[in-house]
């Protein structure tokens, strides 16, 4: 059973539709929907005593197993509704956590979801522990009570500590791999956007990777990184990240920090937007809010308006007053406008490129070939000692990374 209220504002059909998609994505079968409007949440039931009674009656009449509330509930509000209705109650955060638990595939993803679930459960510990009913007293009913509750809390805190340590080690491994990639002059981009905007479809269309694609929310959780060859032969790295959503639980944002690091470490964010969605501007703001929360709010963005086939318009690229590409309109499912997108990525990643002479030993042929493959070499000359002097054009970060290679020496001008 689905419950959605307009709190302080009229109820919007789009919010209810998204909530229904969340329920379907979790594997639920909606049998009834209760809506309403309140000026402010009720401290006891959130929905108010009258609406709570209506919810209980409808749930009983429709034989609903679980009541899904599209709002964040306090632990006491959740318990009060469960006691009144006699059914399990799950708020929006709990529902999203359940979807994440179903979708996580990698070891790291499963640990991240479990950590988020435990942090969410820690405030609701009493609800899932039936042995604590012995606290009510009476002959033969006096039990450990708070002692048992504290034991459960200690066990939960111990598990949270263990998961945090494991994720810290995995984060270190991921950072090591990211550092290894950073030593190679290959720019990184990351696909970000509201969930179900078509990021994975675009990722597959660009890179040919076998990414999981489904018309459901949070189809992709675990990040995937693949190489993309741009026009002119330049190589970049593209990362497909988890989709965002309004009111994303803070437990998930905290748990998925290492996954979202792929977005923070990118030189350019490809912000994928469903062009056919009437609320695309609002969703864009939601994504930008999450990006700011994870420390990626200041990174340059290229807006990618996807699903133009639903609008009946053709692909196009839009530029700012300085002639730099800012928006590209495409259809990833039909492969329309991908060339425009690749050209725009090429232009954006070359903005602010810096030229410099690199001195390579004669044995560094593989590194030389890599620079040529990226399209970064502007001039090449041979030194008297057999070394190579290459004039390259790279973003400052990549040029500095190249200078850290022990085989390479950065020179202000070509030696004679």
C-alpha positions as CSV (number, residue, x, y, z in Angstrom):
1,X,0.0,0.0,0.0
2,X,1.4,3.4,-1.0
3,X,1.0,6.6,1.0
4,X,2.0,10.0,-0.3
5,X,1.0,13.4,1.2
6,X,1.5,17.0,0.0
7,X,3.2,18.5,3.1
8,X,2.9,22.3,3.0
9,X,2.2,22.2,-0.7
10,X,-0.2,20.5,-3.1
11,X,0.3,16.9,-3.9
12,X,2.1,16.5,-7.3
13,X,1.2,13.6,-9.6
14,X,4.9,13.3,-10.7
15,X,6.0,12.6,-7.1
16,X,3.4,9.9,-6.7
17,X,4.4,8.4,-10.1
18,X,8.1,8.3,-9.0
19,X,7.1,6.7,-5.7
20,X,5.2,4.0,-7.6
21,X,8.3,3.4,-9.7
22,X,10.3,3.0,-6.5
23,X,7.8,0.4,-5.2
24,X,7.8,-1.5,-8.4
25,X,11.6,-1.4,-8.6
26,X,11.7,-3.0,-5.1
27,X,9.5,-5.8,-6.3
28,X,6.3,-4.7,-4.5
29,X,2.8,-5.0,-6.0
30,X,0.8,-1.9,-5.2
31,X,-2.8,-2.8,-4.2
32,X,-4.0,0.6,-2.9
33,X,-2.9,4.3,-2.7
34,X,-3.8,6.8,-0.1
35,X,-3.1,10.5,-0.7
36,X,-3.7,13.7,1.2
37,X,-2.4,17.0,2.3
38,X,-1.1,18.5,5.5
39,X,0.4,21.8,6.4
40,X,3.0,20.2,8.7
41,X,3.9,16.6,9.8
42,X,2.0,15.2,12.8
43,X,4.5,14.4,15.6
44,X,2.9,11.0,16.4
45,X,1.9,9.5,13.1
46,X,3.3,12.0,10.5
47,X,0.1,11.7,8.5
48,X,-2.3,12.7,11.4
49,X,-4.5,10.4,13.5
50,X,-7.5,10.6,11.1
51,X,-5.4,9.7,8.0
52,X,-3.6,7.0,10.0
53,X,-7.0,5.4,10.8
54,X,-7.9,5.6,7.1
55,X,-4.6,4.0,6.2
56,X,-5.2,1.1,8.6
57,X,-8.8,0.6,7.3
58,X,-7.7,0.6,3.6
59,X,-4.8,-1.7,4.3
60,X,-7.1,-4.2,6.1
61,X,-9.7,-4.0,3.3
62,X,-7.0,-4.6,0.5
63,X,-5.0,-7.2,2.6
64,X,-1.8,-5.2,2.2
65,X,1.3,-6.8,3.7
66,X,3.4,-3.6,4.0
67,X,2.6,0.1,4.0
68,X,5.1,2.3,2.1
69,X,5.3,5.9,3.2
70,X,6.9,8.3,0.7
71,X,8.3,10.5,3.5
72,X,11.2,10.1,6.0
73,X,9.7,8.9,9.3
74,X,11.1,9.1,12.7
75,X,11.5,5.8,14.6
76,X,8.6,6.6,16.9
77,X,6.3,7.6,14.0
78,X,7.1,4.3,12.3
79,X,6.4,2.3,15.4
80,X,3.2,4.1,16.1
81,X,1.9,3.5,12.6
82,X,2.8,-0.2,12.8
83,X,1.1,-0.5,16.2
84,X,-2.1,1.2,14.9
85,X,-2.3,-0.6,11.5
86,X,-0.9,-4.0,12.6
87,X,1.3,-4.1,9.5
88,X,4.9,-3.4,8.7
89,X,5.6,0.3,7.8
90,X,8.6,1.3,5.6
91,X,9.5,4.9,4.9
92,X,11.1,6.3,1.8
93,X,14.7,5.9,3.1
94,X,14.0,2.2,4.1
95,X,12.5,1.5,0.6
96,X,15.5,3.0,-1.2
97,X,17.9,1.0,1.0
98,X,15.9,-2.2,0.2
99,X,16.3,-1.5,-3.5
100,X,20.0,-0.9,-3.1
101,X,20.3,-4.2,-1.2
102,X,18.7,-6.0,-4.1
103,X,20.9,-4.4,-6.8
104,X,24.4,-4.5,-5.2
105,X,26.5,-7.0,-7.1
106,X,30.1,-6.3,-6.2
107,X,31.7,-7.1,-2.8
108,X,32.2,-3.4,-2.1
109,X,28.7,-2.5,-3.1
110,X,27.2,-5.1,-0.8
111,X,29.3,-3.8,2.1
112,X,28.3,-0.3,1.4
113,X,24.6,-1.2,1.4
114,X,24.9,-3.2,4.6
115,X,26.6,-0.3,6.3
116,X,23.9,2.1,5.3
117,X,21.2,-0.4,6.4
118,X,22.8,-0.8,9.8
119,X,23.1,2.9,10.4
120,X,19.5,3.3,9.4
121,X,18.5,0.4,11.7
122,X,20.5,1.7,14.6
123,X,17.8,4.3,15.3
124,X,15.0,1.7,14.9
125,X,16.6,-1.1,16.9
126,X,13.7,-1.9,19.1
127,X,11.3,-2.6,16.3
128,X,13.0,-5.8,15.0
129,X,13.8,-7.5,18.3
130,X,10.8,-9.4,19.6
131,X,12.6,-10.9,22.6
132,X,12.4,-7.4,24.1
133,X,8.7,-7.9,24.7
134,X,9.7,-9.6,27.9
135,X,10.3,-6.2,29.4
136,X,6.6,-5.7,30.1
137,X,6.9,-7.5,33.4
138,X,4.8,-10.0,35.2
139,X,5.6,-13.5,36.6
140,X,7.9,-15.3,34.3
141,X,8.0,-12.4,31.9
142,X,10.8,-10.3,33.6
143,X,13.8,-10.5,31.2
144,X,17.1,-8.8,30.6
145,X,15.3,-5.8,29.1
146,X,17.7,-2.9,28.6
147,X,20.7,-5.2,29.1
148,X,19.7,-7.2,26.1
149,X,19.0,-4.0,24.1
150,X,22.4,-2.7,25.0
151,X,23.9,-6.0,24.0
152,X,22.2,-5.8,20.6
153,X,23.5,-2.2,20.2
154,X,27.0,-3.2,21.0
155,X,26.8,-6.1,18.4
156,X,25.5,-3.7,15.8
157,X,28.2,-1.1,16.6
158,X,30.8,-3.8,16.3
159,X,29.5,-4.8,12.9
160,X,29.4,-1.2,11.7
161,X,33.1,-0.8,12.9
162,X,34.1,-3.9,11.0
163,X,32.3,-2.8,7.8
164,X,33.9,0.6,8.0
165,X,37.3,-0.9,8.3
166,X,36.8,-3.2,5.3
167,X,35.5,-0.3,3.2
168,X,38.5,1.8,4.2
169,X,40.8,-0.9,2.9
170,X,38.7,-1.2,-0.3
171,X,38.8,2.6,-0.7
172,X,42.6,2.5,-0.4
173,X,42.7,-0.2,-3.1
174,X,40.4,1.9,-5.3
175,X,42.5,5.0,-4.7
176,X,45.7,3.1,-5.6
177,X,44.1,2.1,-8.9
178,X,42.9,5.6,-9.5
179,X,46.4,6.9,-8.7
180,X,47.9,4.5,-11.2
181,X,45.5,5.8,-13.9
182,X,46.4,9.3,-12.9
183,X,50.1,8.7,-13.9
184,X,49.0,8.1,-17.4
185,X,47.9,11.2,-19.4
186,X,44.3,10.0,-20.0
187,X,41.6,12.5,-18.9
188,X,38.7,11.1,-16.9
189,X,35.0,11.8,-17.3
190,X,32.1,10.5,-15.2
191,X,28.4,10.1,-16.1
192,X,26.1,11.5,-13.5
193,X,22.4,12.2,-13.5
194,X,19.0,11.5,-12.0
195,X,18.2,7.8,-11.8
196,X,16.7,6.4,-15.0
197,X,17.9,9.3,-17.2
198,X,19.7,6.8,-19.5
199,X,23.3,6.9,-18.2
200,X,23.9,3.2,-18.6
201,X,22.4,3.2,-22.1
202,X,24.7,6.1,-23.0
203,X,27.7,4.4,-21.4
204,X,27.1,1.3,-23.5
205,X,26.6,3.4,-26.7
206,X,29.8,5.3,-26.1
207,X,32.2,2.5,-24.9
208,X,30.5,-0.7,-26.0
209,X,30.7,-2.0,-22.4
210,X,28.2,-4.6,-21.4
211,X,26.4,-2.4,-18.9
212,X,23.2,-3.6,-17.3
213,X,20.3,-1.6,-18.7
214,X,16.7,-1.7,-17.4
215,X,13.7,0.7,-17.3
216,X,13.8,0.8,-13.5
217,X,15.2,3.1,-10.8
218,X,18.8,2.4,-9.6
219,X,19.5,-0.2,-12.3
220,X,23.2,0.5,-11.9
221,X,24.9,0.6,-8.5
222,X,28.5,-0.6,-8.9
223,X,30.7,1.9,-10.9
224,X,32.2,0.7,-14.2
225,X,35.1,2.4,-15.9
226,X,35.9,1.9,-19.6
227,X,38.1,3.6,-22.2
228,X,36.6,5.8,-25.0
229,X,38.5,6.8,-28.1
230,X,37.6,10.3,-29.2
231,X,37.8,11.8,-32.7
232,X,41.5,12.1,-33.6
233,X,42.5,9.0,-31.7
234,X,42.6,10.6,-28.2
235,X,41.8,8.2,-25.3
236,X,39.8,9.1,-22.2
237,X,38.3,7.1,-19.3
238,X,34.5,7.1,-18.8
239,X,32.9,6.1,-15.5
240,X,29.3,5.1,-15.1
241,X,28.1,6.0,-11.6
242,X,25.0,5.4,-9.5
243,X,21.9,7.5,-10.3
244,X,20.7,10.2,-7.9
245,X,17.2,10.8,-6.7
246,X,15.4,13.4,-4.6
247,X,15.7,12.9,-0.8
248,X,18.5,10.4,-1.2
249,X,19.1,8.9,2.3
250,X,22.2,10.5,3.9
251,X,23.3,7.0,5.0
252,X,23.6,6.0,1.4
253,X,25.6,9.1,0.4
254,X,28.0,8.5,3.3
255,X,28.3,4.7,2.5
256,X,28.9,5.2,-1.2
257,X,31.7,7.8,-0.8
258,X,34.3,5.6,-2.4
259,X,32.0,4.8,-5.3
260,X,31.2,8.5,-5.8
261,X,34.9,9.3,-5.7
262,X,34.9,8.4,-9.5
263,X,32.8,11.5,-10.0
264,X,35.0,13.7,-7.7
265,X,38.2,12.7,-9.5
266,X,36.9,13.4,-13.1
267,X,38.1,16.3,-15.2
268,X,34.6,16.6,-16.8
269,X,31.2,15.5,-15.6
270,X,28.7,14.4,-18.3
271,X,25.4,15.3,-16.6
272,X,22.8,13.1,-18.3
273,X,19.3,14.6,-18.3
274,X,16.0,13.0,-19.5
275,X,15.0,15.7,-22.1
276,X,11.4,14.3,-22.2
277,X,10.8,14.6,-18.5
278,X,8.7,17.7,-17.6
279,X,10.6,18.0,-14.3
280,X,14.0,17.8,-15.8
281,X,15.1,21.2,-14.4
282,X,14.1,20.2,-10.9
283,X,15.9,16.9,-11.2
284,X,19.0,18.7,-12.5
285,X,19.0,20.8,-9.3
286,X,18.6,17.6,-7.2
287,X,21.7,16.1,-8.9
288,X,23.7,19.3,-8.4
289,X,22.8,19.3,-4.7
290,X,24.1,15.7,-4.3
291,X,27.3,16.6,-6.3
292,X,27.8,19.5,-3.9
293,X,27.4,17.2,-1.0
294,X,30.1,14.8,-2.2
295,X,32.5,17.6,-3.0
296,X,32.0,17.6,-6.8
297,X,29.9,20.7,-7.2
298,X,32.6,22.8,-8.7
299,X,33.7,20.4,-11.4
300,X,33.0,21.4,-15.0
301,X,29.8,19.9,-16.5
302,X,28.6,19.1,-20.0
303,X,24.8,18.8,-20.0
304,X,23.7,15.8,-22.1
305,X,20.0,15.9,-22.9
306,X,19.0,12.3,-23.6
307,X,15.9,10.7,-25.1
308,X,15.2,13.4,-27.7
309,X,13.5,10.7,-29.8
310,X,10.5,11.1,-27.4
311,X,10.4,14.8,-28.2
312,X,10.6,14.4,-32.0
313,X,13.6,16.7,-32.3
314,X,17.0,16.2,-33.9
315,X,20.4,16.1,-32.2
316,X,22.2,19.4,-31.7
317,X,25.0,21.1,-29.7
318,X,24.6,24.4,-28.0
319,X,27.5,26.8,-27.1
320,X,28.0,29.6,-24.7
321,X,29.1,33.2,-25.6
322,X,32.7,32.1,-25.9
323,X,31.9,29.3,-28.4
324,X,32.4,26.5,-25.9
325,X,30.0,23.5,-26.0
326,X,27.7,23.5,-22.9
327,X,24.8,21.3,-24.0
328,X,24.4,18.3,-26.4
329,X,21.0,16.9,-27.3
330,X,21.1,13.2,-28.2
331,X,19.3,9.8,-28.2
332,X,21.5,7.2,-26.7
333,X,19.0,4.4,-27.5
334,X,19.0,5.2,-31.2
335,X,22.7,6.4,-31.3
336,X,21.7,9.9,-32.5
337,X,24.0,12.8,-31.8
338,X,26.9,10.7,-30.3
339,X,29.3,12.2,-32.8
340,X,28.3,15.7,-31.6
341,X,28.8,14.5,-28.0
342,X,32.3,13.1,-28.7
343,X,33.3,16.3,-30.4
344,X,32.0,18.4,-27.5
345,X,33.9,16.2,-25.0
346,X,37.1,16.6,-27.1
347,X,36.7,20.4,-27.0
348,X,35.9,20.6,-23.3
349,X,38.8,18.5,-22.2
350,X,41.2,20.5,-24.3
351,X,40.1,23.8,-22.7
352,X,43.0,25.3,-20.8
353,X,45.5,22.8,-22.4
354,X,49.1,23.7,-21.8
355,X,52.1,23.0,-24.1
356,X,55.4,21.7,-22.9
357,X,58.4,19.9,-24.0
358,X,58.9,16.4,-22.7
359,X,62.3,14.6,-22.9
360,X,61.9,10.9,-23.2
361,X,64.7,8.3,-23.3
362,X,65.0,6.3,-26.5
363,X,63.6,3.2,-24.8
364,X,60.3,4.8,-23.9
365,X,58.7,3.9,-27.2
366,X,55.5,2.7,-25.7
367,X,55.0,6.0,-23.8
368,X,55.7,7.9,-27.0
369,X,53.1,5.8,-28.9
370,X,50.6,6.4,-26.2
371,X,51.0,10.2,-26.5
372,X,50.6,10.0,-30.2
373,X,47.5,7.8,-29.8
374,X,46.0,10.4,-27.6
375,X,46.7,13.1,-30.2
376,X,48.8,15.2,-27.7
377,X,52.0,15.4,-29.7
378,X,52.5,18.7,-31.7
379,X,56.2,18.3,-32.6
380,X,59.0,15.8,-32.2
381,X,62.8,16.2,-32.5
382,X,65.7,13.9,-31.7
383,X,68.4,14.9,-29.2
384,X,72.1,14.4,-29.7
385,X,72.2,11.6,-27.0
386,X,69.4,9.7,-28.7
387,X,66.6,10.9,-26.4
388,X,63.4,12.3,-27.9
389,X,62.0,15.8,-27.3
390,X,58.2,15.9,-27.8
391,X,56.2,19.1,-27.8
392,X,52.9,18.0,-26.3
393,X,49.6,19.8,-25.5
394,X,47.8,18.4,-22.4
395,X,45.6,19.7,-19.6
396,X,47.8,21.1,-16.8
397,X,46.9,18.1,-14.5
398,X,48.0,15.5,-17.1
399,X,51.2,17.5,-18.0
400,X,52.1,17.5,-14.3
401,X,51.3,13.8,-14.0
402,X,53.6,13.1,-16.9
403,X,56.4,15.0,-15.2
404,X,56.2,12.7,-12.2
405,X,57.1,9.7,-14.4
406,X,60.8,8.9,-13.7
407,X,61.4,8.3,-17.4
408,X,60.2,11.8,-18.3
409,X,61.7,15.2,-17.9
410,X,59.6,18.4,-18.4
411,X,61.5,21.2,-20.1
412,X,60.4,24.8,-20.5
413,X,62.0,24.8,-24.0
414,X,63.6,22.3,-26.2
415,X,67.2,21.6,-25.3
416,X,69.8,22.1,-28.1
